[in-house]
Amino acid sequence: MSEYMKYSWNIKNEWQSAAIEVMMVLDELHLKNSSREKPNLQFFVSDFPAKFTQIGERFLGSKMGVVKKVGVGRG
C-alpha cells in the first residue's frame, strides 16, 4: 500500500483525503466499478440496525437500503 501513498495532497478534510486515496488505488488496480446502475446495498450489523441506519444515512447523504441484524458466533 505504501507505493500508493505517493499522492500527497493538502486536504484539510481527512475523510475526503482518504476517499480520494482509495479511489486512486482502486483505479490503478483496475478495481473501480464502472457500472452506471444503482447498487444493491446490504448492510449487516451485530447490534442496533436503527442507530446504524441513522448514522449511515447522515454520512452517505441518502437512504441505505437493507440493514439486517446478525448474530456473531463465538469461536
Backbone as XML, in Angstrom:
<?xml version="1.0"?>
<chain id="A" units="angstrom">
  <residue number="1" name="MET">
    <atom name="N" x="0.823" y="-1.202" z="0.000"/>
    <atom name="CA" x="0.000" y="0.000" z="0.000"/>
    <atom name="C" x="0.861" y="1.257" z="0.000"/>
  </residue>
  <residue number="2" name="SER">
    <atom name="N" x="2.072" y="1.169" z="0.576"/>
    <atom name="CA" x="2.907" y="2.372" z="0.665"/>
    <atom name="C" x="3.247" y="2.933" z="-0.714"/>
  </residue>
  <residue number="3" name="GLU">
    <atom name="N" x="3.305" y="2.078" z="-1.745"/>
    <atom name="CA" x="3.595" y="2.575" z="-3.081"/>
    <atom name="C" x="2.493" y="3.477" z="-3.603"/>
  </residue>
  <residue number="4" name="TYR">
    <atom name="N" x="1.284" y="3.359" z="-3.046"/>
    <atom name="CA" x="0.170" y="4.192" z="-3.473"/>
    <atom name="C" x="0.068" y="5.481" z="-2.653"/>
  </residue>
  <residue number="5" name="MET">
    <atom name="N" x="0.901" y="5.615" z="-1.648"/>
    <atom name="CA" x="0.856" y="6.798" z="-0.792"/>
    <atom name="C" x="1.660" y="7.957" z="-1.398"/>
  </residue>
  <residue number="6" name="LYS">
    <atom name="N" x="2.070" y="7.839" z="-2.651"/>
    <atom name="CA" x="2.857" y="8.879" z="-3.300"/>
    <atom name="C" x="2.055" y="10.140" z="-3.569"/>
  </residue>
  <residue number="7" name="TYR">
    <atom name="N" x="0.735" y="10.050" z="-3.502"/>
    <atom name="CA" x="-0.118" y="11.206" z="-3.729"/>
    <atom name="C" x="-0.278" y="11.953" z="-2.409"/>
  </residue>
  <residue number="8" name="SER">
    <atom name="N" x="0.310" y="13.116" z="-2.297"/>
    <atom name="CA" x="0.212" y="13.860" z="-1.042"/>
    <atom name="C" x="-0.432" y="15.214" z="-1.314"/>
  </residue>
  <residue number="9" name="TRP">
    <atom name="N" x="-1.740" y="15.256" z="-1.192"/>
    <atom name="CA" x="-2.468" y="16.500" z="-1.376"/>
    <atom name="C" x="-2.759" y="17.089" z="-0.011"/>
  </residue>
  <residue number="10" name="ASN">
    <atom name="N" x="-2.736" y="18.385" z="0.073"/>
    <atom name="CA" x="-3.007" y="19.051" z="1.334"/>
    <atom name="C" x="-4.502" y="19.344" z="1.434"/>
  </residue>
  <residue number="11" name="ILE">
    <atom name="N" x="-5.260" y="18.352" z="1.856"/>
    <atom name="CA" x="-6.700" y="18.496" z="2.012"/>
    <atom name="C" x="-7.008" y="18.467" z="3.505"/>
  </residue>
  <residue number="12" name="LYS">
    <atom name="N" x="-7.687" y="19.501" z="3.995"/>
    <atom name="CA" x="-7.959" y="19.600" z="5.423"/>
    <atom name="C" x="-8.902" y="18.509" z="5.903"/>
  </residue>
  <residue number="13" name="ASN">
    <atom name="N" x="-9.835" y="18.110" z="5.067"/>
    <atom name="CA" x="-10.796" y="17.096" z="5.455"/>
    <atom name="C" x="-10.172" y="15.713" z="5.287"/>
  </residue>
  <residue number="14" name="GLU">
    <atom name="N" x="-9.817" y="15.061" z="6.396"/>
    <atom name="CA" x="-9.142" y="13.766" z="6.332"/>
    <atom name="C" x="-9.997" y="12.696" z="5.672"/>
  </residue>
  <residue number="15" name="TRP">
    <atom name="N" x="-11.307" y="12.741" z="5.866"/>
    <atom name="CA" x="-12.190" y="11.745" z="5.248"/>
    <atom name="C" x="-12.152" y="11.886" z="3.738"/>
  </residue>
  <residue number="16" name="GLN">
    <atom name="N" x="-12.186" y="13.102" z="3.263"/>
    <atom name="CA" x="-12.127" y="13.333" z="1.824"/>
    <atom name="C" x="-10.782" y="12.871" z="1.273"/>
  </residue>
  <residue number="17" name="SER">
    <atom name="N" x="-9.736" y="13.137" z="1.987"/>
    <atom name="CA" x="-8.404" y="12.728" z="1.573"/>
    <atom name="C" x="-8.309" y="11.206" z="1.489"/>
  </residue>
  <residue number="18" name="ALA">
    <atom name="N" x="-8.846" y="10.516" z="2.477"/>
    <atom name="CA" x="-8.838" y="9.045" z="2.477"/>
    <atom name="C" x="-9.658" y="8.501" z="1.320"/>
  </residue>
  <residue number="19" name="ALA">
    <atom name="N" x="-10.806" y="9.101" z="1.050"/>
    <atom name="CA" x="-11.662" y="8.649" z="-0.045"/>
    <atom name="C" x="-10.956" y="8.816" z="-1.383"/>
  </residue>
  <residue number="20" name="ILE">
    <atom name="N" x="-10.264" y="9.914" z="-1.562"/>
    <atom name="CA" x="-9.528" y="10.151" z="-2.805"/>
    <atom name="C" x="-8.414" y="9.126" z="-2.951"/>
  </residue>
  <residue number="21" name="GLU">
    <atom name="N" x="-7.728" y="8.834" z="-1.879"/>
    <atom name="CA" x="-6.643" y="7.842" z="-1.902"/>
    <atom name="C" x="-7.174" y="6.465" z="-2.296"/>
  </residue>
  <residue number="22" name="VAL">
    <atom name="N" x="-8.297" y="6.068" z="-1.703"/>
    <atom name="CA" x="-8.911" y="4.775" z="-2.034"/>
    <atom name="C" x="-9.316" y="4.751" z="-3.507"/>
  </residue>
  <residue number="23" name="MET">
    <atom name="N" x="-9.931" y="5.825" z="-3.974"/>
    <atom name="CA" x="-10.357" y="5.899" z="-5.367"/>
    <atom name="C" x="-9.163" y="5.734" z="-6.316"/>
  </residue>
  <residue number="24" name="MET">
    <atom name="N" x="-8.047" y="6.350" z="-5.987"/>
    <atom name="CA" x="-6.860" y="6.261" z="-6.838"/>
    <atom name="C" x="-6.283" y="4.846" z="-6.840"/>
  </residue>
  <residue number="25" name="VAL">
    <atom name="N" x="-6.261" y="4.203" z="-5.686"/>
    <atom name="CA" x="-5.754" y="2.832" z="-5.604"/>
    <atom name="C" x="-6.652" y="1.894" z="-6.410"/>
  </residue>
  <residue number="26" name="LEU">
    <atom name="N" x="-7.968" y="2.020" z="-6.236"/>
    <atom name="CA" x="-8.898" y="1.181" z="-6.989"/>
    <atom name="C" x="-8.724" y="1.393" z="-8.490"/>
  </residue>
  <residue number="27" name="ASP">
    <atom name="N" x="-8.506" y="2.629" z="-8.888"/>
    <atom name="CA" x="-8.317" y="2.935" z="-10.302"/>
    <atom name="C" x="-7.028" y="2.298" z="-10.826"/>
  </residue>
  <residue number="28" name="GLU">
    <atom name="N" x="-5.939" y="2.430" z="-10.082"/>
    <atom name="CA" x="-4.656" y="1.869" z="-10.511"/>
    <atom name="C" x="-4.695" y="0.347" z="-10.599"/>
  </residue>
  <residue number="29" name="LEU">
    <atom name="N" x="-5.464" y="-0.282" z="-9.722"/>
    <atom name="CA" x="-5.562" y="-1.747" z="-9.716"/>
    <atom name="C" x="-6.692" y="-2.251" z="-10.612"/>
  </residue>
  <residue number="30" name="HIS">
    <atom name="N" x="-7.349" y="-1.317" z="-11.316"/>
    <atom name="CA" x="-8.469" y="-1.653" z="-12.204"/>
    <atom name="C" x="-9.592" y="-2.369" z="-11.457"/>
  </residue>
  <residue number="31" name="LEU">
    <atom name="N" x="-9.910" y="-1.868" z="-10.277"/>
    <atom name="CA" x="-10.962" y="-2.456" z="-9.448"/>
    <atom name="C" x="-12.178" y="-1.549" z="-9.289"/>
  </residue>
  <residue number="32" name="LYS">
    <atom name="N" x="-12.139" y="-0.371" z="-9.897"/>
    <atom name="CA" x="-13.280" y="0.541" z="-9.789"/>
    <atom name="C" x="-14.475" y="-0.019" z="-10.545"/>
  </residue>
  <residue number="33" name="ASN">
    <atom name="N" x="-15.637" y="0.130" z="-9.976"/>
    <atom name="CA" x="-16.876" y="-0.306" z="-10.617"/>
    <atom name="C" x="-17.302" y="0.780" z="-11.601"/>
  </residue>
  <residue number="34" name="SER">
    <atom name="N" x="-17.335" y="0.442" z="-12.868"/>
    <atom name="CA" x="-17.690" y="1.438" z="-13.880"/>
    <atom name="C" x="-19.170" y="1.392" z="-14.246"/>
  </residue>
  <residue number="35" name="SER">
    <atom name="N" x="-19.930" y="0.559" z="-13.588"/>
    <atom name="CA" x="-21.357" y="0.426" z="-13.885"/>
    <atom name="C" x="-22.100" y="1.697" z="-13.504"/>
  </residue>
  <residue number="36" name="ARG">
    <atom name="N" x="-23.078" y="2.049" z="-14.292"/>
    <atom name="CA" x="-23.922" y="3.214" z="-14.011"/>
    <atom name="C" x="-25.201" y="2.806" z="-13.279"/>
  </residue>
  <residue number="37" name="GLU">
    <atom name="N" x="-25.367" y="1.500" z="-13.051"/>
    <atom name="CA" x="-26.568" y="1.023" z="-12.367"/>
    <atom name="C" x="-26.510" y="1.355" z="-10.880"/>
  </residue>
  <residue number="38" name="LYS">
    <atom name="N" x="-27.663" y="1.591" z="-10.313"/>
    <atom name="CA" x="-27.759" y="1.851" z="-8.882"/>
    <atom name="C" x="-27.371" y="0.572" z="-8.131"/>
  </residue>
  <residue number="39" name="PRO">
    <atom name="N" x="-26.488" y="0.668" z="-7.156"/>
    <atom name="CA" x="-26.055" y="-0.532" z="-6.439"/>
    <atom name="C" x="-27.150" y="-1.096" z="-5.531"/>
  </residue>
  <residue number="40" name="ASN">
    <atom name="N" x="-27.097" y="-2.377" z="-5.313"/>
    <atom name="CA" x="-27.992" y="-3.050" z="-4.379"/>
    <atom name="C" x="-27.224" y="-3.221" z="-3.069"/>
  </residue>
  <residue number="41" name="LEU">
    <atom name="N" x="-27.315" y="-2.227" z="-2.199"/>
    <atom name="CA" x="-26.546" y="-2.234" z="-0.957"/>
    <atom name="C" x="-27.252" y="-3.025" z="0.133"/>
  </residue>
  <residue number="42" name="GLN">
    <atom name="N" x="-26.484" y="-3.836" z="0.847"/>
    <atom name="CA" x="-26.974" y="-4.550" z="2.011"/>
    <atom name="C" x="-25.938" y="-4.377" z="3.111"/>
  </residue>
  <residue number="43" name="PHE">
    <atom name="N" x="-26.419" y="-4.125" z="4.312"/>
    <atom name="CA" x="-25.536" y="-3.925" z="5.455"/>
    <atom name="C" x="-25.919" y="-4.907" z="6.547"/>
  </residue>
  <residue number="44" name="PHE">
    <atom name="N" x="-24.924" y="-5.468" z="7.211"/>
    <atom name="CA" x="-25.150" y="-6.432" z="8.272"/>
    <atom name="C" x="-24.474" y="-5.915" z="9.536"/>
  </residue>
  <residue number="45" name="VAL">
    <atom name="N" x="-25.250" y="-5.814" z="10.614"/>
    <atom name="CA" x="-24.741" y="-5.285" z="11.878"/>
    <atom name="C" x="-24.979" y="-6.281" z="12.994"/>
  </residue>
  <residue number="46" name="SER">
    <atom name="N" x="-24.214" y="-6.160" z="14.055"/>
    <atom name="CA" x="-24.359" y="-7.078" z="15.185"/>
    <atom name="C" x="-25.070" y="-6.443" z="16.371"/>
  </residue>
  <residue number="47" name="ASP">
    <atom name="N" x="-25.424" y="-5.164" z="16.264"/>
    <atom name="CA" x="-26.083" y="-4.538" z="17.406"/>
    <atom name="C" x="-27.401" y="-3.860" z="17.022"/>
  </residue>
  <residue number="48" name="PHE">
    <atom name="N" x="-27.412" y="-2.559" z="16.792"/>
    <atom name="CA" x="-28.660" y="-1.824" z="16.614"/>
    <atom name="C" x="-28.820" y="-1.309" z="15.184"/>
  </residue>
  <residue number="49" name="PRO">
    <atom name="N" x="-29.626" y="-1.980" z="14.352"/>
    <atom name="CA" x="-29.793" y="-1.553" z="12.960"/>
    <atom name="C" x="-30.308" y="-0.121" z="12.820"/>
  </residue>
  <residue number="50" name="ALA">
    <atom name="N" x="-31.215" y="0.300" z="13.687"/>
    <atom name="CA" x="-31.792" y="1.643" z="13.568"/>
    <atom name="C" x="-30.724" y="2.716" z="13.765"/>
  </residue>
  <residue number="51" name="LYS">
    <atom name="N" x="-29.869" y="2.538" z="14.747"/>
    <atom name="CA" x="-28.804" y="3.518" z="15.014"/>
    <atom name="C" x="-27.795" y="3.535" z="13.872"/>
  </residue>
  <residue number="52" name="PHE">
    <atom name="N" x="-27.432" y="2.353" z="13.382"/>
    <atom name="CA" x="-26.512" y="2.254" z="12.246"/>
    <atom name="C" x="-27.093" y="2.967" z="11.028"/>
  </residue>
  <residue number="53" name="THR">
    <atom name="N" x="-28.380" y="2.743" z="10.774"/>
    <atom name="CA" x="-29.058" y="3.369" z="9.640"/>
    <atom name="C" x="-29.074" y="4.880" z="9.786"/>
  </residue>
  <residue number="54" name="GLN">
    <atom name="N" x="-29.390" y="5.353" z="10.974"/>
    <atom name="CA" x="-29.449" y="6.804" z="11.216"/>
    <atom name="C" x="-28.099" y="7.465" z="10.940"/>
  </residue>
  <residue number="55" name="ILE">
    <atom name="N" x="-27.047" y="6.897" z="11.477"/>
    <atom name="CA" x="-25.711" y="7.474" z="11.290"/>
    <atom name="C" x="-25.259" y="7.296" z="9.840"/>
  </residue>
  <residue number="56" name="GLY">
    <atom name="N" x="-25.499" y="6.117" z="9.275"/>
    <atom name="CA" x="-25.089" y="5.837" z="7.903"/>
    <atom name="C" x="-25.749" y="6.741" z="6.894"/>
  </residue>
  <residue number="57" name="GLU">
    <atom name="N" x="-27.037" y="7.002" z="7.055"/>
    <atom name="CA" x="-27.742" y="7.873" z="6.112"/>
    <atom name="C" x="-27.245" y="9.305" z="6.200"/>
  </residue>
  <residue number="58" name="ARG">
    <atom name="N" x="-26.880" y="9.725" z="7.398"/>
    <atom name="CA" x="-26.292" y="11.060" z="7.548"/>
    <atom name="C" x="-24.943" y="11.121" z="6.836"/>
  </residue>
  <residue number="59" name="PHE">
    <atom name="N" x="-24.158" y="10.072" z="7.000"/>
    <atom name="CA" x="-22.833" y="10.013" z="6.398"/>
    <atom name="C" x="-22.921" y="9.929" z="4.874"/>
  </residue>
  <residue number="60" name="LEU">
    <atom name="N" x="-23.796" y="9.050" z="4.360"/>
    <atom name="CA" x="-23.916" y="8.849" z="2.919"/>
    <atom name="C" x="-24.732" y="9.933" z="2.224"/>
  </residue>
  <residue number="61" name="GLY">
    <atom name="N" x="-25.625" y="10.562" z="2.967"/>
    <atom name="CA" x="-26.488" y="11.569" z="2.367"/>
    <atom name="C" x="-27.629" y="10.981" z="1.562"/>
  </residue>
  <residue number="62" name="SER">
    <atom name="N" x="-27.938" y="9.704" z="1.799"/>
    <atom name="CA" x="-29.037" y="9.048" z="1.095"/>
    <atom name="C" x="-29.508" y="7.836" z="1.899"/>
  </residue>
  <residue number="63" name="LYS">
    <atom name="N" x="-30.610" y="7.257" z="1.454"/>
    <atom name="CA" x="-31.138" y="6.062" z="2.123"/>
    <atom name="C" x="-30.143" y="4.920" z="1.964"/>
  </residue>
  <residue number="64" name="MET">
    <atom name="N" x="-30.102" y="4.039" z="2.978"/>
    <atom name="CA" x="-29.113" y="2.977" z="2.991"/>
    <atom name="C" x="-29.590" y="1.659" z="2.394"/>
  </residue>
  <residue number="65" name="GLY">
    <atom name="N" x="-30.849" y="1.444" z="2.305"/>
    <atom name="CA" x="-31.305" y="0.141" z="1.820"/>
    <atom name="C" x="-31.448" y="-0.838" z="2.968"/>
  </residue>
  <residue number="66" name="VAL">
    <atom name="N" x="-31.102" y="-2.077" z="2.718"/>
    <atom name="CA" x="-31.310" y="-3.153" z="3.684"/>
    <atom name="C" x="-30.240" y="-3.125" z="4.769"/>
  </residue>
  <residue number="67" name="VAL">
    <atom name="N" x="-30.686" y="-3.110" z="6.041"/>
    <atom name="CA" x="-29.795" y="-3.238" z="7.195"/>
    <atom name="C" x="-30.339" y="-4.372" z="8.040"/>
  </residue>
  <residue number="68" name="LYS">
    <atom name="N" x="-29.562" y="-5.433" z="8.180"/>
    <atom name="CA" x="-30.011" y="-6.621" z="8.910"/>
    <atom name="C" x="-29.136" y="-6.864" z="10.125"/>
  </residue>
  <residue number="69" name="LYS">
    <atom name="N" x="-29.792" y="-7.251" z="11.213"/>
    <atom name="CA" x="-29.065" y="-7.629" z="12.415"/>
    <atom name="C" x="-28.707" y="-9.104" z="12.302"/>
  </residue>
  <residue number="70" name="VAL">
    <atom name="N" x="-27.453" y="-9.443" z="12.578"/>
    <atom name="CA" x="-27.000" y="-10.813" z="12.521"/>
    <atom name="C" x="-26.321" y="-11.180" z="13.835"/>
  </residue>
  <residue number="71" name="GLY">
    <atom name="N" x="-26.326" y="-12.447" z="14.141"/>
    <atom name="CA" x="-25.639" y="-12.933" z="15.336"/>
    <atom name="C" x="-24.155" y="-13.125" z="15.040"/>
  </residue>
  <residue number="72" name="VAL">
    <atom name="N" x="-23.358" y="-12.959" z="16.073"/>
    <atom name="CA" x="-21.920" y="-13.152" z="15.935"/>
    <atom name="C" x="-21.556" y="-14.372" z="16.763"/>
  </residue>
  <residue number="73" name="GLY">
    <atom name="N" x="-21.029" y="-15.382" z="16.099"/>
    <atom name="CA" x="-20.648" y="-16.618" z="16.795"/>
    <atom name="C" x="-19.396" y="-16.436" z="17.609"/>
  </residue>
  <residue number="74" name="ARG">
    <atom name="N" x="-19.294" y="-17.193" z="18.655"/>
    <atom name="CA" x="-18.084" y="-17.150" z="19.479"/>
    <atom name="C" x="-17.185" y="-18.313" z="19.053"/>
  </residue>
  <residue number="75" name="GLY">
    <atom name="N" x="-15.961" y="-17.993" z="18.764"/>
    <atom name="CA" x="-15.118" y="-19.003" z="18.201"/>
    <atom name="C" x="-13.966" y="-19.348" z="19.017"/>
  </residue>
</chain>
